[in-house]
Amino acid sequence: METPGERVFEARESICPFCGVGCGLSYDPKSGKATGWRAPVNTRGELCPKGVAAFDVVDHPDRLTAPLVRDGDGLREATWEEAFERIETAFGEIRDRDGPDALFFFASSNCTNEENYVFQKLARLLGTNNVDNCARLCHSSTVAAMQERFGAGAMTNSLVDLTEADAYFVVGANPAENHPIIFQSYLAPAIRDGTTLIHVDPRENATTKLAAHHLPVRPGYDIPLLNAMAKVLVEEGLTDDAFLEERVSGVDAFVAALDGVDVDANAELAGVDPGELRAAARAYASVERAAIFTGMGTSQHHCGTDNVHALLNLALLTGNVGKRGSGVNPLRGQNNVQGAGDVGALPNVLPGYAPVTDVDARERLAREWGVEPPAVPGLTEVEATHAFGGGVRGAFVFGENPVVTEPNANRVAEKFDSLDFLAVHDLFLTETAAFADVVLPGSAWAERGGTVTNTDRQVQRMRPNADPPGDAREDLAVLCELGRRLTGLDAQFDYDSPEQVFEEIARVTPQYAGMSYAGLGTGSQRWPFPEGATEGVDVLHRERFASGDRCAALRVVEHVDPADAVDDDHLVLTTGRVLQHFNSGALTRRSGLLTRLRSEDALQIHPDDAVERGIDDGVRVRVANDRGSVTVVADVTPAVRRGTVFATFHYAEPLANALTGDALDPVSKIPEYKHSAVRVTVENAESE
């Protein structure tokens, strides 16, 4: 079987490289596209349009096939030896002159557990915890809140048992478009069979179509809404008193704090109808089993951690934790967001989520690595970017495109330009790679082996369907070579296969302790999977929370105003993606199928806001604030709430992240993508 590019492909079971659902796919020699197989998640072999087009990028003519190095103002092809030597020399000079914390490492939630494990190990053996991945930009606040309260920052339940829920409370997520196989194959059938869907989102979208209740929350005002719902539960006797008695602490203080909550006033502040809010609260709490799903609409705020704490309160009040068809379930973005965090590609925790300050955890790794990792938490991704040109002088970007994905993008570009040295390892010459001193060609998802961990904690194997093109090499081999060169600890990077790396992951990551490649086979193993177990745990927190505690505490949460102030001249920009979008667009913009699906970039605006500004449907408008401006076509629609506009964020042109703010949540350091004050005018109207 040969493609038009004369590359030989072999149809082998692998996992989709896009969202966190984790669908199984392989190469179809007849169409040259992907075809699904009956994997643990897509049990009927179903795929969404992104999955079908997954091979489009693998043999794309724009693929990097040889290393590039910078000479003067341009990049030229080079040998691997020259590229490695430049990285080794530059990073060594920065470390010797400014210390290891002057380096920063961007890991990739779109790469395997094995690759991310080796990458974070490399950083830590160099002496720094400055390693992070793009989970920082999507669900770090969710993880922070759930880890603190429950002891695990992951889905509490499995996709299978969630089909047994009597109600779904979907907050700040649009799974019908962003996680289509989950929605089509698990949630929608349950809804058609009688499960009630409650949807909290500033706009109507594909998910809302099946909702019995829609609360079009004002962006940045989730806490007033959720606190009001908690007050309704207490007022109307909809709490699970037996669960509160046995499994929850801080009940009296929390109920006392609710005395100060006015349901109607909070509903008005949140921009929703009080009667509909009460009805939604009853629909969630009056059933035997109700499940919360949460997405980036909840997490991407500078109070994102508190938003999630407010959600956890509802689950605890109603006893919807530790049983089938319930819990709090974050929907992960990329195919290995969960796994990248599990194996330690985060600045404050080691593999298995032990804090870097945990002496026992560091000693456990020292026994494996021969060197104890540093004890001081590193910088997060956005903190590091802010420090470029100052405390951080060099960076390595592995499989990410932060110049597009980070907020306040114009400032981010300036910061990347201020680095002494930048290395980028990727498939294409991305917007970030344009700033690089060395660019290494990466291996695509279909050219690698290893494992990924999906949104409901299932670890699955990826298998290569082809070799890397040209002079490109497998990513794991490249990372191991860099590890040997940069640390001098050759034995620590002497792996002969991804399986050998996974065996080490299982030794140092308690959640993966009983897993193996043989056990995974073409199926999956779900963490936690203890040593000696025959299967993983589907429902967390049944008798005790993952923290080991019998009880979790209710948390009093107060509203915090968004960072961007809004007056009568401004609208609130919130961002997201639609079915054909993924991450920075570096992959999807090169997909023929997805290009055909793509409509022109548009700004959804409510008809009342459009009339006030003289904006007609289909005209080009300028969207601007002090951080930048973009020009898009207006889509005048009542689907978005008044006072709010919506734009997609994953196209590089126009780049909506030029407008988004970089105020950070104080706990998780996640940026506030979902609330940016903007002015919207007809293009050229100001000059006219």
N, C-alpha and C positions, 0 to 999 in steps of 0.2 A: 504494500500500500504506500503510495507516494503522493504527497501534496504537490500543488503547482510549484512550490519552492524546492522540490526535489528532496524533501526531508521524509524519512521513513517514520511512520507512526504505528504503534502497536496498541490495540484496544485492551486496556487494563483498567480495572476498577479504581477510581480515584474519587476525590471529593471536590465539589464546586468551589472555585476560588473567590466567590463573591460573598454573599451575606452569611450571617452566623447560623443559618438553618442547618447547613451541613448535608446537602443533598449529594447522593452518589451519582457520578457520571463517568463516561468513558468515551473514546473516539469512535465515531461511526464512519467507516470507510466509504460508505455509499454517498453520504452527503458532505463529508468533511466537517461536519458539525459534531456537537456533543449529543450523546444519547444517554438517557437515564437508565440506571439499573436499580433493582429492588434493594435499596440500602436501608439502614436502620431508621432513617427519617423519612425519605421519600419511598415509602414501602411499595408503592405501585410503579416506581420508576418515573414519576412525574418531574418535570423541570419547568422553571419559569423562563421567560425570554432571555434573561441574562445568562442563565445556565446553558441554554441551547447554543448561544453565541460564544461560549467560553474559549473555544479553540481559535476564534478569529484573531486574537492577539498573539497566539503562540507562534504563528508563522508570518506575522505582519512584517512588511518590508522595512518599517522604521525601527525594528529591533536592533539594539546594540549587540554587536557580535565580536567586539575587540575592546580592550581597555583604551581610554582616552586620557591624555595628560595635557595640562595647560602650558602653552608656550606663548608668552606675551598676552595678547587679548583673545587668543583662540585656543581651541582644543584640537589635538591631533591624535591619530592612532599611535599606540605604543605597545610594547611587549608587556606581558604580565610581570616580568622581572622588574622592568623600569617602573611600572605602576606601584608594585609592592614596595620597592625601595623608596619611592617618593613618600608614600604613607608612613613607612617605618622611620624615615629620617625626620619628617615634619612632626609626627606625634612624639617622637623621642625628644626633639628639641623643646617642644612646648612643655612636656612633662618635666624635663630636667630644669627648665627655666622657671616655670610657673606652678609646678605641682600637678598631680594627676587630676585634680578637680577643675583644671583649666580645659579639660577635654569633656565632650558630651557625645553620647551615643543614642541615636534614634533607632530603636528596635522596630519591628514590623508585625502588626497583628494580622497581616495578610501572608505571613510566612509560617513555617512549621514550628511545632514545639521544640524540636531538636535544634533548629537554627536559632531560635530565640534564646534557648538555654545556653548554647555555646556563646552567643553574642553577649549576653549579660555576664557570663562567666569571664569572658575576655575583659570587659570593663572593670569588673571587680578585682581580677588578678592584676590589673594595672594600678589598682589602688583607689578607684572611685566608684561611688554608687550613682553617678550621673548617667543613668540609663532609663529610658522611658519609651512608651509606645503610644499610638494614637488612641488607645482606650482612655488616655488622659482627656481627650477632647470629646468623648461621647458618654462614658458611664462611670468615670472615676468617682463622681459624687454618689452614685448609686452604691458602688462598692464600699465607699467610706461609711455610709450610713448603715448598710446591712451588715458589714463586718463588725462595726461597733456594737450594734444591738443584738444581732443573731449569731455572730461569729463566722459567717460565710457570706461573701459578696457575690452570690450567684443565684440563678433560678432555684427557688425552693422546691420546685416540682418538676415532673417530667411531662413532655408533650402528650404522652399517652394518657396519663391519669388526669390531665387538665381537660380532656374531653368529657369528664364526668361532672364538671362544674355546673351549677344551676345559674350562675351569673358570671359574666366577664366584665371587669372594670378596667378599661383600657385608657391610660392616662398619658398624653403626650407621645403617642405612638400611632403609626399608620401601617399595621402589619399587612393589610390587603395589598399594598404596593411595595413595602420595604421588606417584608418577609412572606412572600406570596404563597409558598408551599405550606408554611405553618397555617396561614389563614385559610387557604382553600381546602387543605386536607385534614385539618384538626379543628379549627375554630368554627368556620362556616357551617360544616355539617352539624356540630353541636347546637349552633344558633338555630338552624332550621328545625332541629328536633326539640327546641323549646328553651335553650339557654338564653338568658336575657343579656344583651350587650349594652353597656353604658359607655359612652365615648366622651372623653374630655379632650378637646382640641379647639384652637381658635378658628379653625375652618372646617367645613364639610369636605370630606374626601372619600375615597373608595371604601374605607372602613366604616364611615358614618352611615353608609347606605343600609347596613344591616342593624343599625343601632335602634333600640327602643327609646333611649334617652341620649340626647346630645347636649353637653354643656360647653358652649363656645367661650372658654375662659379667656380673659384678658391676659396677654402674655406678661409673665412676671408676677401673677397674682394667684398662683396655685395654693399657697398656704392659707389665705382667707377662705378659699373654696373648701379645702380639705378640713380646716378647723370647723367650718360651719357644718359640714357633713358629720363630723365627730359629735358636735353638739346635738344634732338631730338624733343620732344613735342613742345618746344618753337620755335625752328628753323623752324619747318615745319608747324607752325600754327595749331597744334592739341590740343590746350588748349581750355577750355570752358570759353570764356571771360565773358559771362554773369554771370556765377557762381562765377568767380574770383571777379567780381565787387561787387556782392551782399553778398558773404559768406566767402571771404578769405581776410586776411590782410598780409602785408609784401611782396606783390607781386613784387614791384619794386626792393627791396633789393635782393630778391631771384633771379630774372632774371639777375640782375647785377652780382651776384656771379657766375651764369652760364657762364658768358663771359670767365671765366678762365678754363672752362671744355673743354677739347679736347676729342671728342667722340671716335675717333680711339685710342688715347693713353689710355683712361680709359678702353676701351674694351680689349686692350692688357694686361693692368694691371690685369683685372678681368679674363683673360684667355678665352675670347669668341671672336667669329668672329664679326668684326664691322658691316658687312652687315647684319648678322643675328640679332644682337642687334637692329639695326635700324628697321628691319622688325618686330621684336617682339614689339617694341615701337609703331609702326603704328598699329599693330593688336590690341593692348590694347586700343589705344586712338582714333581710327577712327570709333568705333562703338558707338551706342547710350548708351548701358549699359554694363559696364565691372566690374567684381568682383575680388578682390584680396583675395586669401587664403594664409595664412602664417603659418609656423610651426617652429619646433625647429632648423631647419637649418638656419633660420634667427635670432632666438632669443638667441641661446646658444653661444654667443661670448662676449668678454669683451668690445665690442662696440655694444652689442645687442640692447640697447635702441636706439642708433643712426641709426642702421639698419632699425628699424621699423619707425623712424621718416622719413627716406628717402622713405620708402614705402608710408607713409601717404601723402607725397608731391605729388606723382603721382596721388593718388585718388583726391586730392584737385585740382590739375592742370586741370584735365579732368572733374570735376564736378560729379565724381562718388561717391558721398556721399549723403545720405538722400533720396534715391529713390530705388525702387525695382530693383533687379538684379544687385546690385552694392556693394560698400562699401569695408571695410577691415575686414576680417573674420578669426581670429585665430582658428585653429583646436585644441581643447583641448585633452590632453592625457588620463587621468583617468576619471572615470565616474562622479566624483564630484570635479574636479579641479575648475570649475567655482563656484560651491556652497560653497566650503571651504573658498574661498576668500570673497564671498558675505557676509557670516555670521561672518567674522572678524578673521579668523585663520591666521592672518598676523601680523607682529610686528609693522607696521607703521600706520595701519588703524583699525578702529572699524567696527562693523557690518554696512554694507551699504557704506563702503569705505570713511567715514569721517576720516580725519587724527586724530591721537591720540592727536595732539596738538590743536584740535578744541574744544574750551571751551564749546560751545553750545552742541556739540555732547556728550562730557563727562557728562555734566549736564543732558542730556536726558537719558543717561544710568544710572546715579546715581538715578534718580527718579524711575527707574525700579528695580535696583539692591540694592538700599540702600547704596551703596558705590561707590564713583567716581573712575573710572579706572585711572591708572597712565598716566601722560602727556608726558613722555619721550619715544620716539620710542625705541623698543627693538632691539635685534640682529636678523639678518636673520639666516637661517639654517646653511649656510656655515660659516658665521662669528662666530656663536656660536661654531661650531665644532672646528674651529681654536683656540677658547678660552678655550676649555676643558682642565682641569688640572690647569688652571690659574684663570681667572675671573669667569668661569663657573665651578661649582663643582658637580652639580647633574643634571640629565636629565630624562625625561619621554618620551618614544617613543611609540606613539599610531598608530599601523597599518602601519608603514613604515619600510624600511630596509636600512638606510643611509650608513651602512658599505659597501653595494654593489652599491648604487645609487649615492653617492657623488663622486666628482672627486678626483684624487690623493689618491686612495683608501688605499694604504699602510699607508699613513700618517693618514688617517681617523681612521683606526683600532688602531693605536698607541694612538690617541687622546681619543677614547672611553675607552681604557684600563687605561687612566690616571684619569678618573672620580672617585670621592669619592663614588658615588652611581648612579646606573642606573636601572630604571624600564622599562620594555618592555611589551607591551600589543599587542598580535598578535595571529595568528592561528597556527603558526608553530615555532619551535625552529630555527629561522633565524640566519644568520651570525651576525646580530646585537644582537639578544637575547643571543648569546654565551658569550657576555660581561656583561650580566645583573646580578644584585644582586637579583632582583625579576622579574619573568616572569608571566604575567597574561594571561590565555587562553581567546582568543577573540571569538566573535560570527561571523560566516561567513555571507556573503551578504544575503543568503537564510534564515537566522535565525533572521533577524532584520526587524523592521518596521521603517518608516521615509521617508524622501524625498531626492532626488538628483537633481542637476541642470545641464542640458547637455550643449553641446557646443553652441547651439543657444538660450540659456537662458530659456529653458523650464524646469520648476519644475515639477517633477513627483514623484509619491509615490512608495515606495518599500513595499512589504508585505511579512511576513515570510512564508516560505514553510515547516519549521521544527523548532524544539527546538534545542538549543545548545547541544552538546554531553557531556556525563559524568557530571562532576561538573562545566563545563563552564557556564558562565552567559551572558545575553545580555549586549552588550557593554554600552548602555546608562545607565543601572542600575549600572554598575561598576563605570562609570564616576561620576554619582551622589553621590555614596557612597564616592568616593575619594574627591569630592568637599566638602561634609559635614565634613569629617575628617580633611582635610588639611586647610580649611578656618574657620571652626567653625560656618559658616553661614548656618545653616540647612535649613532655609526657602527658600534660594536661589537655592537649589538643590532638592526641594521637588516636583518633577514632577511625575505624575502618568501614563504618556504615552508620546510617541513622539509627539502626536498632541498638548499636552499642551506646549511642548517646541516650536513647530512651531508657536503657537499663540503668544508667546513672541517674536520670531524672527520677525513676522509680525509687532509687535508693535514698534520695535526698528530699523528695516531695511526698509527705505523708498521704496526701489524697490519692496519689497514683501508686501506692506501695505494692499492691497486688497485681498490677497490670503487666502485660507483656505483649510483644508482637504476636506470639502464638495465640494468646488469649483473644486478641483483637480480631485476628483473621480478616474476614470480609464483613465482620459485624462491628460491634462497638463495646466498650466498657465505660461505665459511667462512674465518675468520682462522686463521693469518696469510695474507693475500692481497697479496703484494708488488706494487708498481707494475710493470705490464707482464705480470703473470701471467695465464694463461688460467683457472686454478682455484686454490682455496685448498688448504692442506695438511691432509690428513685425519689422518695419524699424525705426532705431534710426536716430536722427539728421535731421529730415525733414525740419522744419522751423528754429529751433535753435538747437545748439549742446547740449548734455546732461549737459554740463557745465553751460548752461543758456545763453551763448553768441550767438549772431547772426553769428559771424565770427570765423573761426579758422585761425591760422597763418601758413604760409609756414615757413619752418625751413632750414636754411643753414647747411648742414652736411658735415664735412670733414672726409676723410678716416683716420683711425688709424690702424697701422700695428698690426697683431696678436701678442699676448704675447710671443709665442714660435718662436724664430728665426729659419729659415730653410736655410741650406747650401746645397751643392751638395751631401753630404752624407746622407741627410735626405729626407724622404717623409712626407707628411702631412696626419696624421690619422684623419679621420672623422668617427663619429659613428652614429648608428641608429638602428632601429629594422625592422623585417620582420613580415609577417602575424601571425606566431605562437608565437611571443614574446609579453610579457607584463611586464612592470615595472621591479622589481628586479628579476623576474622569480620565486619568492617564490610560486606563484600560478601555473603558466604555466608549470613549470618543473615537477609538480605533476599530470599533466593531461595526461591520457592515449592517448587520441586522438592527443593532441599536441605533445606528445613524438613520436608518429608514424609519424607525419608530419615533425619533426625536422630533418634537415640534420646536418652533422658535422659542428662545428664552423669553419668558414673560413674567410680568409682575401682576399678581392677583390683587385687585383693589375693589373695595365695596362701591356699589353705584353711588351712594350718597357722598362718599369721599371724592369720587371721580367728578361728580357734578360741581362740588365746591371748588375744584381746581381746574375746571374746564377741560377735563380729560375724557376723550372718547375712546371706546373700545378699539383696539388695534393701532392706536397712535404710539409713537415712540416717546418715552418719558425719561427724564433724568432723575435718578434717585441719588441723593447726596447728603453728606454730613461732613463734619470737620475731618474725618479720616479719609474721605475719598468720594468718588462718584462713579456710577455705572449708568449706561443707557440700555433700556430694554423696551419691549412692547407691552402696552397695558392690556391686561385681561380683566375687563370690568365684569365682576361676578358677585352675587350675594353669597357665594360659598365661603368667603372670608368675612370675618366679623368687621363691623365698622371701626375705624381707627387703627386697623392693622392691615399691613400689606405682607404678601408672601412671595418669596423668590427662591429658586433652587440655588444650591451653593456649590455644586460640583462641576460646573463648567468653568474653564479658565478664562473664557471671554463670553460675556462680561463676568468679572470675578466679584461675586457678592460679598466675599469675605474682606474686600477692601472697605466695607462699611461696618462690619461687625466689631464689637468692642472687645477689649482684652482685660476687662475687670475680672478678677479671679475669685472664686469661692474660697473662703479662708481655710477650709479644711481640706478639700480635694484639689484645689487649684485649677478647677475646670473653668474655662472662659464662659462669658455670657453671650452665647451666639443667638439666643432666642428673643432678645429684646434690644433693638438698636433704634434710636431716634433718627428719623430721616425726613428730609423734605422731598416731595415728589412734585415735579413740574413738567409741563409739556416741553419736549426738547426744543431748545433755542428760545423758549418763551421769555426767559429772563433778559436776553439780549434784544428781544423785540420790543 
